[in-house]
Amino acid sequence: MRLAKFLAHGGVASRRKAEEIVAKGLVTVGGEVVTDPARDVDAGDDVRVNGKPVAAEPREVWAVNKPAGVVSTAREPGSRPAVVELVDTEARLYPVGRLDADTTGLLLLTNDGELADRLTHPRYEVSKTYRVRLGKSIADRDLERLRRGVELEDGRTGPAEVRRLGEREVEIVLREGRNRQVRRMVEAVGNRVVALRRVRFGPLELGRLKEGGARRLSANEIVQLREAAAG
């Protein structure tokens, strides 16, 4: 198994982040520093990150209903709480993508770096569904603009599914994950987001999970996520 994949399976980080960790010279194999993430290793090798041994741990995937003010990081150096603090587990979990601190709703956490990479990679177009409360009523022509895609500073957005829920509330389904994308799309049509909540990630729904709550996904739910990211 390649070193970066081994680290991802060991819950150190996603595979892409693991490659960066290796390149920085923070990983040793058998006591020797290795900077090639493609180096082959196996379960019998002594692999360490910053001197700490890495071993495969059972894969876990959790769903969290993230409250506002909680940051989507594994650790938060400031005063704000980190989302991993909401989960009661000994596993080293990392968020699958991010939600802004002000955005609430469904966020996945896992120590399966390969699954996390697939769920967030643009190639696999795993859908994310958001409920959006707007600052003012939105015209049908602006809903159509959102559906077709709008111009942002980092390029035109892809087609989106947009459904009106009320005069000032819509549901948006995206298959790309740019930074603060929903908020910027809404601003591009002359409106603003008052509240934003993710209610679905691929086949997984937020459901009745209480705000601040977390639950470990079943084996069947994880299979469904893998199928959604199968390409």
N, C-alpha and C positions, 0 to 999 in steps of 0.2 A: 504494500500500500504506500502511496506517496505520502511524504511527511506532512504536507499541508492538510491532506484528507485525514490523516491519523490525528492531527491536532483538533480538527473539526469534530471528529468522532469522539474525542476525549473531552469535548465540551469547553475547549479553550476559547474558541471564537469561530466565526463563520470561516469557510475555506479561504475566501478572499482576504479577510483580516489575518488569517493564519499565515498566508503567504507574506504579508507585510511584516509580521512578527519574526518569521524566519529570516527575511532579508535584512532585518536590523541586527542579526547576530545574537538573538536572545535565546536560541534553542540549541541544546546539545544532544548528541546521540552517542552513547557510549563514552561520555566525557569530552567529546570533541565538538566544537562549535560547527554548526552546519548552516549555510546560507542559501542552499538550494532547496526550494520547497518541493521539487520533484524527486528528491532523494527517497529511495525505497527503504521502508522500515517495516517491522512486523511486531507482533505482540510481545516478543521476547526481548526487544531492544529497550535499553534504558534511555527513554526520551524525557528531557526536562526543559521547562520554560522558566527562565530566571532561577534556575536551581531546583525548582519544584517538579517532582516526577509527574508525568502524564500517563494516565491509564484510561482505557475505555470505560465509560460509565453508562448505565442503562439510559436509553433514549427516553426523553420526556417532552411532551408538548402540552402547554397550558393555555387556556383562554382567560383573559383578564378584561374586566370592564373598567377601563382606565378613567379615573375622575380628572377633572380639570386641575391643573397645578402640579400634576405628577409628570415627571419627565420620562421619555422613552429611552432610557439608557440602562446599562447594567449597573453602573455606579454613578452617583451624582456628587461632584466635589463641593457643591454649594449647599445651601440650606433646604432646597426643594427635595421632596422624597422621590426616589427612583422606583420605577414600576416593578422591578424585581422584588422589592420589599413587600409587595402584596401577595407573594406566593410562598407557601409554607413547604419548602423542599430543601434538601441538602445539595441538589444538583446545581451546577453552575449554568444558569440560564441566561440567554441573550434575547432581546426583542427581535422579532421578525419584521424588519422595517421599522418605521417610526410614526408616531402621531405627535403633532405639536402639543406643547404643554397645555394650551387652551382647548384642544380637541379631546373629546371624550369617546368612550365606546370600546369596541372590540380590538384588542391587541394580542397577538400570539407571542409566547415565549417558549424557547426550546434550547436544548443543548445539542441538537442535531443540525450541525452546520450545513450539511449537504441539502437537507430539506429546506432550511431557511434560505439558502441561495436560490433554489429553484422557485420558491414561492415569491421571491422579490425580483427575480431577473426579468427584464422586459420581454425576453424571448418567449416566455411561457404565458404571458398575458393573463395571469390569474386576477380575476375581478375583485374589486373592493367596492362596497356599497355604502354610501353616506346619506344621512338625513341632514338637510341644511335649512336653518331658519335664517331668513333674509332681513335686511334692514328696511326694505320697502317692497311693495308688490312688484312682480316681474311679468313683463309682457310675453306673449306667446312667441313673438319674433326673437326675443332674447333667449328663450328656451331652445329655439331652433338653432340659434348661433352656438349655444353650448353643445348641442348634439353634433353639429358639423365639425366643431373644433374652433378654437379662438387663438389669435396670435398673442404669445407671451414673449418676454425678453429672451427666453432660451428656446424659442421656436414654437411652431404651431402645435397645439394639442391634437391628439388623435380623436376619432369619433367617440362620443360618450352616450350612454343611455340616460335620458333625463325625463323624469316624470313629476308632474305637478301634484303636490299633496294638499295644497291650500294656496291662498292668495300670496302668502309670504313664506311658503315652505315647499321645498322640492326634494326629490331623491335623485342622486347622481351615482351612476355606476362607471368606474374607471378601470382601465386595463393597463395603465401606466402609473408610475409612482414618483412624479417630480416633487421637489420640495414645495410645500404649502400650495399644492396644485389647485385644490378646490377653491381656496380663498382667492387665489390669483385669477382663476377663471371667472369667478363671480364678479370680481372687480373689473375685469376686462369688458363686461357687459353693463358697467355702470351701476353696480349694486354692491352690497357688502354682506359679509357673513356675521350674523349675530351669535349663532351657536352651530357647532358642527359635531356630529356624532357618527362614528362608523358602526354600522349594524350588521355587516356581513363581510367575510373574507373568504372568497371562493365559495365552497359549499357549506361553510360553517357560519351559523347565525349567532348573534349575540343572545337572542332569546331573553329569558327572564333572569339572567345572571345579574345580581344586584351591583350597583355602583361600588367600586372598590373590591368586589369579589373576584375570586379566581377558582377555576376548576381544571383538573387534569383531563385531557381528552382521552376518549376510549380508543382502543386499537382500531375499531371500525372507522372512527372519525379521522384518525391519522391516515388510514388507507385512502379515504376520500380526498384528503388534502394532497397526498402523493399522486393520485390519479389526476387531480386538477392541474398539477404542475408537471405532468408527464410530457407535455409538448405535443 
